[in-house]
Amino acid sequence: MDQIEYFGQLAAAEPGEPRARFGYAHALLKAGRYEEAVEEFRAYLSLAEDEGNAHGRLAEALAALGRTDEAADAYLAGIDQALKFGHTGMADDFQAAIEEL
């Protein structure tokens, strides 16, 4: 069983479980299934307060789809969350990513 199938089954069985949604979203992102990844990252973010990472992954998927304005917004949200949780390096990485969009 691959990661997409594994996490997809977990997310389907427990749609309110944030970790399952994040795992599924990340597996979709790695597989290049960007539209689905966007949906799953947004579902995850509606369930949990993220420390920034999921916002960055959402931005990656949006950028891959050519949706640069949405990607920049996701990175900005990620910067806010990263700084809230003391992840200054992540915030710096996201700022650099915005400049490369």
C-alpha positions in Angstrom: 0.0 0.0 0.0 1.5 3.4 -1.0 1.2 6.6 1.1 -1.6 8.1 -1.0 -3.7 5.0 -0.5 -2.8 4.6 3.2 -3.5 8.2 4.2 -6.5 8.5 1.8 -8.1 5.6 3.6 -7.3 7.2 7.0 -8.7 10.5 5.9 -11.9 8.9 4.5 -12.4 6.9 7.7 -11.8 9.8 10.0 -12.3 13.1 8.0 -12.1 15.1 11.2 -8.6 13.8 12.1 -6.1 16.5 11.2 -3.0 14.3 11.1 -4.7 12.0 8.5 -5.6 15.0 6.4 -2.1 16.4 6.6 -0.5 13.0 5.7 -2.9 12.6 2.7 -2.2 16.2 1.5 1.5 15.8 1.8 1.4 12.4 -0.1 -0.6 14.0 -2.9 1.8 17.0 -3.1 4.8 14.6 -3.4 3.0 12.7 -6.2 2.3 15.9 -8.1 -1.4 15.8 -7.6 -1.5 19.5 -6.8 -5.2 20.2 -7.1 -6.1 17.4 -4.7 -3.3 18.5 -2.4 -4.7 22.0 -2.3 -8.1 20.6 -1.2 -6.6 18.4 1.4 -4.3 21.1 2.9 -7.2 23.4 3.1 -9.2 20.7 4.9 -6.4 20.1 7.3 -6.0 23.9 8.0 -9.7 24.1 8.7 -9.3 21.5 11.4 -6.0 22.4 13.1 -3.9 25.4 14.0 -0.7 24.8 12.0 2.7 26.1 13.0 3.4 27.2 9.4 4.5 24.0 7.6 1.1 23.2 6.0 0.7 26.8 4.8 4.0 26.4 3.0 3.1 23.1 1.4 -0.3 24.6 0.3 1.7 27.5 -1.2 3.9 25.0 -3.1 0.9 23.2 -4.6 -0.8 26.5 -5.6 2.4 27.8 -7.2 2.8 24.5 -9.1 -0.7 25.2 -10.5 0.3 28.7 -11.5 -1.9 30.3 -8.8 0.8 32.7 -7.6 -1.4 35.2 -5.8 -3.0 32.4 -3.8 0.4 30.9 -3.2 1.7 34.3 -1.9 -1.3 34.5 0.5 -0.6 31.0 1.8 3.1 31.8 2.4 2.1 35.0 4.2 -0.3 33.0 6.5 2.6 30.6 7.0 4.9 33.4 8.0 2.4 34.6 10.6 2.0 31.2 12.0 5.7 30.4 12.0 6.5 33.6 13.8 3.7 33.0 16.3 5.4 29.7 17.2 9.0 31.0 17.1 10.0 29.4 13.8 11.9 32.3 12.4 13.9 30.2 9.9 10.7 28.9 8.4 9.3 32.4 8.2 12.5 33.5 6.4 12.2 30.6 4.0 8.6 31.5 3.2 9.6 35.1 2.6 12.3 34.0 0.1 9.8 31.8 -1.6 7.4 34.7 -2.1 10.2 36.7 -3.7 10.8 33.8 -6.2 7.1 33.5 -7.2 
